[in-house]
């Protein structure tokens, strides 16, 4: 039994989008510490370079490549790069996301479209690029990052929640279609320390998020949940994990 087929994290090739900060960065560090070969993608390559060097200095295996998940050709190049470096793709973590919250009446259409492009199309592009490889391997795992917003809608978050509901639906459809060879996991974080709130341009939404984030859990909490899903035996598919602060009402 090889590491593609088993639940062992060590030596698995794990691709992570949105890896330059927050949950993506924490996941890269945690899985590299557990012995995975992490391949990190994001637009901010200066951060990826620093993160990759830090992981290697601590004995881990890391590669990185510039990635805009809204561009299918970028995503295909990212996945092809990982396969060229390591010969396979074991886990694809579609983590990149944006969250510029605002009430619908603010009519921030450009921000709506950005969320649709990154949060939905980015996941679809990850699936499109990695699925043929996993089908050929007859093994692999997709891990798609949703949100507590995929389970409940709140004011100023209608479009964001809609994109995360979409991630949940896409993931469930993929799980049903791929059969027994490929696992599909959705992780839905509650309020977590990250840079997502920095993209909120609406003053009301920004202030509401500051209050909401007072009970935020560290990004490493989500990284540990990701590792739990990956390390299960090949015949166990952890389909969904919700991780939220104990003190959170939502």
VOPAGU-2260 file (C-alpha; in pm, 1 decimal, decimal comma):
REM VOPAGU-2260
SITE   aa  ch    i         X         Y         Z
SITE  UNK   A    0       0,0       0,0       0,0
SITE  UNK   A    1     147,3     336,8    -100,4
SITE  UNK   A    2      83,0     674,5      54,3
SITE  UNK   A    3    -171,4     769,9    -210,2
SITE  UNK   A    4    -390,2     481,2    -100,2
SITE  UNK   A    5    -324,2     492,6     272,2
SITE  UNK   A    6    -418,1     746,6     534,5
SITE  UNK   A    7     -56,4     840,4     602,2
SITE  UNK   A    8      24,7    1211,9     568,3
SITE  UNK   A    9     400,5    1160,7     540,6
SITE  UNK   A   10     521,1    1195,4     180,4
SITE  UNK   A   11     179,2    1285,9      43,4
SITE  UNK   A   12     185,9    1560,8    -219,2
SITE  UNK   A   13     -52,7    1829,8     -97,9
SITE  UNK   A   14    -143,6    2133,2    -306,1
SITE  UNK   A   15    -276,4    2440,0    -122,4
SITE  UNK   A   16    -426,3    2748,9    -283,8
SITE  UNK   A   17    -435,0    3077,6     -96,3
SITE  UNK   A   18    -130,4    2960,3      96,1
SITE  UNK   A   19      34,1    3297,1     162,0
SITE  UNK   A   20    -151,2    3372,7     486,4
SITE  UNK   A   21    -417,7    3262,5     733,3
SITE  UNK   A   22    -558,0    2910,5     707,7
SITE  UNK   A   23    -356,2    2832,0     395,3
SITE  UNK   A   24     -27,3    2923,8     556,9
SITE  UNK   A   25    -109,3    2741,7     881,4
SITE  UNK   A   26    -211,5    2431,2     687,8
SITE  UNK   A   27     108,6    2434,9     483,5
SITE  UNK   A   28     319,9    2460,4     797,2
SITE  UNK   A   29     126,7    2189,8     982,2
SITE  UNK   A   30     122,7    1936,1     699,3
SITE  UNK   A   31     488,9    1996,1     617,1
SITE  UNK   A   32     567,5    1932,8     984,0
SITE  UNK   A   33     375,6    1605,7     950,3
SITE  UNK   A   34     597,4    1506,2     656,3
SITE  UNK   A   35     388,6    1605,6     353,5
SITE  UNK   A   36     534,9    1760,9      41,8
SITE  UNK   A   37     343,6    2089,3      27,1
SITE  UNK   A   38     301,7    2281,6    -295,9
SITE  UNK   A   39     175,9    2631,6    -226,1
SITE  UNK   A   40       1,8    2873,8    -459,0
SITE  UNK   A   41     -99,4    3238,6    -416,7
SITE  UNK   A   42     -56,9    3574,7    -584,1
SITE  UNK   A   43     185,0    3709,1    -320,5
SITE  UNK   A   44     495,3    3513,9    -414,8
SITE  UNK   A   45     717,0    3711,7    -177,8
SITE  UNK   A   46     524,7    3559,7     112,6
SITE  UNK   A   47     532,8    3214,4     -44,8
SITE  UNK   A   48     908,4    3239,0     -89,9
SITE  UNK   A   49     956,4    3329,2     276,5
SITE  UNK   A   50     716,2    3057,0     392,0
SITE  UNK   A   51     880,6    2794,4     173,3
SITE  UNK   A   52    1225,8    2885,0     303,7
SITE  UNK   A   53    1102,0    2868,7     662,8
SITE  UNK   A   54     944,1    2526,3     611,9
SITE  UNK   A   55    1261,7    2389,5     451,8
SITE  UNK   A   56    1477,7    2537,7     727,4
SITE  UNK   A   57    1271,5    2335,2     973,3
SITE  UNK   A   58    1321,5    2012,6     780,8
SITE  UNK   A   59    1004,8    2020,1     570,4
SITE  UNK   A   60     943,9    1986,5     198,1
SITE  UNK   A   61     788,9    2284,8      20,6
SITE  UNK   A   62     751,6    2427,1    -329,1
SITE  UNK   A   63     559,3    2732,0    -446,7
SITE  UNK   A   64     426,4    2892,4    -761,1
SITE  UNK   A   65     241,2    3213,8    -842,8
SITE  UNK   A   66    -129,7    3141,3    -871,6
SITE  UNK   A   67    -444,3    3336,4    -952,5
SITE  UNK   A   68    -723,7    3085,1    -895,1
SITE  UNK   A   69    -964,1    3281,5   -1116,2
SITE  UNK   A   70    -751,4    3189,3   -1419,8
SITE  UNK   A   71    -790,6    2827,4   -1529,2
SITE  UNK   A   72    -457,1    2834,4   -1709,8
SITE  UNK   A   73    -286,5    2944,3   -1387,2
SITE  UNK   A   74    -449,0    2660,9   -1194,5
SITE  UNK   A   75    -356,9    2405,9   -1460,0
SITE  UNK   A   76       2,3    2528,0   -1450,8
SITE  UNK   A   77       5,3    2502,9   -1072,0
SITE  UNK   A   78    -116,7    2142,7   -1073,6
SITE  UNK   A   79     115,4    2047,7   -1361,5
SITE  UNK   A   80     406,8    2200,0   -1167,6
SITE  UNK   A   81     329,8    1984,4    -862,5
SITE  UNK   A   82     302,5    1670,1   -1072,3
SITE  UNK   A   83     628,7    1748,2   -1249,7
SITE  UNK   A   84     805,6    1803,1    -916,1
SITE  UNK   A   85     671,9    1495,7    -734,0
SITE  UNK   A   86     512,0    1267,7    -992,8
SITE  UNK   A   87     161,2    1275,2    -846,5
SITE  UNK   A   88    -107,1    1482,9    -677,4
SITE  UNK   A   89    -247,9    1329,0    -361,1
SITE  UNK   A   90    -449,3    1612,3    -204,9
SITE  UNK   A   91    -588,0    1931,8    -356,8
SITE  UNK   A   92    -686,4    2191,3     -94,8
SITE  UNK   A   93    -902,0    2461,7    -254,2
SITE  UNK   A   94    -855,1    2721,5      17,5
SITE  UNK   A   95    -829,8    3059,0    -159,4
SITE  UNK   A   96   -1117,4    3288,6     -71,4
SITE  UNK   A   97   -1223,5    3650,7     -25,9
SITE  UNK   A   98   -1485,7    3801,5     204,0
SITE  UNK   A   99   -1567,6    4169,3     130,6
SITE  UNK   A  100   -1891,9    4179,9     328,8
SITE  UNK   A  101   -2157,0    4444,1     271,5
SITE  UNK   A  102   -2536,5    4468,3     266,9
SITE  UNK   A  103   -2693,5    4412,1     -71,7
SITE  UNK   A  104   -2828,1    4768,4     -75,1
SITE  UNK   A  105   -2468,2    4893,4     -90,4
SITE  UNK   A  106   -2462,2    4756,5    -447,0
SITE  UNK   A  107   -2096,0    4660,0    -441,3
SITE  UNK   A  108   -2131,3    4459,6    -760,7
SITE  UNK   A  109   -1758,8    4442,9    -830,5
SITE  UNK   A  110   -1705,5    4284,2    -488,2
SITE  UNK   A  111   -1988,7    4038,1    -550,3
SITE  UNK   A  112   -1824,3    3934,2    -875,6
SITE  UNK   A  113   -1485,7    3901,4    -710,4
SITE  UNK   A  114   -1631,2    3664,1    -450,7
SITE  UNK   A  115   -1796,5    3457,9    -722,1
SITE  UNK   A  116   -1472,8    3442,4    -921,0
SITE  UNK   A  117   -1245,0    3344,5    -631,6
SITE  UNK   A  118   -1474,2    3148,1    -401,9
SITE  UNK   A  119   -1665,5    2949,0    -665,2
SITE  UNK   A  120   -1469,8    2954,9    -989,2
SITE  UNK   A  121   -1145,8    2907,1    -798,8
SITE  UNK   A  122   -1275,8    2581,0    -651,5
SITE  UNK   A  123   -1408,6    2464,8    -988,9
SITE  UNK   A  124   -1075,1    2541,9   -1151,1
SITE  UNK   A  125    -897,2    2338,0    -884,2
SITE  UNK   A  126   -1125,9    2045,5    -954,3
SITE  UNK   A  127   -1085,8    2080,3   -1331,1
SITE  UNK   A  128    -706,3    2080,8   -1307,2
SITE  UNK   A  129    -656,4    1803,1   -1053,4
SITE  UNK   A  130    -942,4    1561,1   -1118,1
SITE  UNK   A  131    -802,2    1402,0   -1438,3
SITE  UNK   A  132    -474,8    1326,3   -1257,4
SITE  UNK   A  133    -650,9    1171,7    -959,8
SITE  UNK   A  134    -873,2     965,8   -1189,9
SITE  UNK   A  135    -564,8     835,3   -1370,0
SITE  UNK   A  136    -399,6     755,8   -1034,4
SITE  UNK   A  137    -727,7     602,0    -913,0
SITE  UNK   A  138    -666,5     782,7    -585,3
SITE  UNK   A  139    -666,9    1133,1    -437,9
SITE  UNK   A  140    -855,3    1375,1    -217,9
SITE  UNK   A  141   -1015,1    1714,0    -265,3
SITE  UNK   A  142   -1048,3    1930,9      41,1
SITE  UNK   A  143   -1260,0    2239,4     -21,2
SITE  UNK   A  144   -1270,7    2524,8     226,8
SITE  UNK   A  145   -1625,4    2647,4     285,8
SITE  UNK   A  146   -1737,9    2841,2     593,4
SITE  UNK   A  147   -1991,0    2847,3     871,9
SITE  UNK   A  148   -2154,1    3080,8     620,1
SITE  UNK   A  149   -2234,6    2771,7     412,3
SITE  UNK   A  150   -2484,6    2674,0     682,2
SITE  UNK   A  151   -2642,4    3001,4     792,5
SITE  UNK   A  152   -2684,6    3342,2     629,0
SITE  UNK   A  153   -2627,0    3663,6     821,3
SITE  UNK   A  154   -2681,0    4032,6     733,6
SITE  UNK   A  155   -2410,5    4180,8     509,0
SITE  UNK   A  156   -2296,5    3830,7     412,0
SITE  UNK   A  157   -2558,8    3722,6     158,4
SITE  UNK   A  158   -2326,0    3694,5    -140,6
SITE  UNK   A  159   -2036,8    3551,3      59,5
SITE  UNK   A  160   -2265,8    3288,6     212,1
SITE  UNK   A  161   -2406,8    3210,7    -132,3
SITE  UNK   A  162   -2056,1    3135,9    -260,3
SITE  UNK   A  163   -1989,5    2906,8      33,9
SITE  UNK   A  164   -2325,0    2728,9      -8,0
SITE  UNK   A  165   -2205,9    2672,6    -365,2
SITE  UNK   A  166   -1879,7    2518,3    -242,0
SITE  UNK   A  167   -2083,1    2281,6     -26,1
SITE  UNK   A  168   -2307,7    2183,8    -318,7
SITE  UNK   A  169   -2019,9    2141,8    -563,4
SITE  UNK   A  170   -1829,8    1926,8    -315,7
SITE  UNK   A  171   -2126,8    1700,4    -249,4
SITE  UNK   A  172   -2187,9    1660,8    -620,8
SITE  UNK   A  173   -1822,8    1576,0    -676,2
SITE  UNK   A  174   -1829,2    1322,5    -393,5
SITE  UNK   A  175   -2124,6    1143,8    -548,9
SITE  UNK   A  176   -1970,7    1142,0    -895,6
SITE  UNK   A  177   -1614,3    1026,6    -831,1
SITE  UNK   A  178   -1696,8     691,8    -672,5
SITE  UNK   A  179   -1473,5     506,5    -430,4
SITE  UNK   A  180   -1130,2     609,7    -559,3
SITE  UNK   A  181   -1132,7     979,6    -468,6
SITE  UNK   A  182   -1229,6    1134,4    -136,5
SITE  UNK   A  183   -1398,2    1473,3     -99,6
SITE  UNK   A  184   -1396,6    1675,1     222,6
SITE  UNK   A  185   -1548,5    2013,1     305,6
SITE  UNK   A  186   -1412,2    2209,2     600,3
SITE  UNK   A  187   -1635,9    2488,3     729,2
SITE  UNK   A  188   -1450,8    2720,9     967,2
SITE  UNK   A  189   -1629,4    2950,1    1205,7
SITE  UNK   A  190   -1464,4    3280,3    1287,0
SITE  UNK   A  191   -1090,0    3225,7    1250,8
SITE  UNK   A  192    -785,9    3450,8    1263,5
SITE  UNK   A  193    -706,4    3547,1     903,9
SITE  UNK   A  194    -673,3    3840,9     666,9
SITE  UNK   A  195   -1017,6    3790,3     514,5
SITE  UNK   A  196   -1168,3    4076,7     711,9
SITE  UNK   A  197    -911,5    4316,2     561,8
SITE  UNK   A  198   -1095,7    4297,1     228,5
SITE  UNK   A  199   -1415,0    4449,0     373,3
SITE  UNK   A  200   -1451,5    4798,3     226,2
SITE  UNK   A  201   -1799,1    4866,1     367,0
SITE  UNK   A  202   -1768,1    5052,0     703,4
SITE  UNK   A  203   -2070,5    4881,4     859,0
SITE  UNK   A  204   -1959,1    4535,9     754,8
SITE  UNK   A  205   -1604,8    4603,4     876,8
SITE  UNK   A  206   -1725,6    4712,2    1221,3
SITE  UNK   A  207   -1960,3    4415,1    1254,6
SITE  UNK   A  208   -1676,3    4180,7    1166,2
SITE  UNK   A  209   -1446,3    4337,2    1428,0
SITE  UNK   A  210   -1705,9    4252,7    1691,9
SITE  UNK   A  211   -1764,9    3906,0    1550,8
SITE  UNK   A  212   -1392,5    3825,9    1547,4
SITE  UNK   A  213   -1336,0    3885,4    1918,6
SITE  UNK   A  214   -1373,1    3510,6    1980,7
SITE  UNK   A  215   -1169,8    3401,4    1675,6
SITE  UNK   A  216    -976,2    3075,7    1696,2
SITE  UNK   A  217    -623,2    3045,0    1551,1
SITE  UNK   A  218    -573,7    2927,9    1194,5
SITE  UNK   A  219    -384,6    2626,1    1323,8
SITE  UNK   A  220    -712,8    2488,8    1460,1
SITE  UNK   A  221    -836,3    2455,7    1101,3
SITE  UNK   A  222    -502,7    2310,4     990,4
SITE  UNK   A  223    -541,5    2031,2    1245,8
SITE  UNK   A  224    -891,5    1956,2    1115,3
SITE  UNK   A  225    -751,1    1935,0     762,6
SITE  UNK   A  226    -484,1    1691,4     879,7
SITE  UNK   A  227    -749,1    1477,8    1052,0
SITE  UNK   A  228    -941,6    1440,1     726,6
SITE  UNK   A  229    -629,5    1354,9     527,9
SITE  UNK   A  230    -488,5    1099,5     771,6
SITE  UNK   A  231    -796,0     874,2     775,1
SITE  UNK   A  232    -767,0     531,1     608,7
SITE  UNK   A  233    -841,6     527,1     237,2
SITE  UNK   A  234   -1183,7     369,1     291,9
SITE  UNK   A  235   -1290,7     652,9     527,3
SITE  UNK   A  236   -1410,5     978,7     374,7
SITE  UNK   A  237   -1463,4    1257,9     626,1
SITE  UNK   A  238   -1720,2    1438,1     416,0
SITE  UNK   A  239   -1758,2    1751,4     627,3
SITE  UNK   A  240   -1604,8    1917,0     931,4
SITE  UNK   A  241   -1736,7    2229,5    1105,1
SITE  UNK   A  242   -1484,2    2398,6    1333,7
SITE  UNK   A  243   -1598,4    2697,9    1537,2
SITE  UNK   A  244   -1495,4    2882,3    1854,4
SITE  UNK   A  245   -1649,1    2731,1    2165,4
SITE  UNK   A  246   -1772,5    3079,5    2258,3
SITE  UNK   A  247   -1934,0    3145,9    1921,4
SITE  UNK   A  248   -2311,4    3152,7    1878,9
SITE  UNK   A  249   -2282,6    3098,7    1503,1
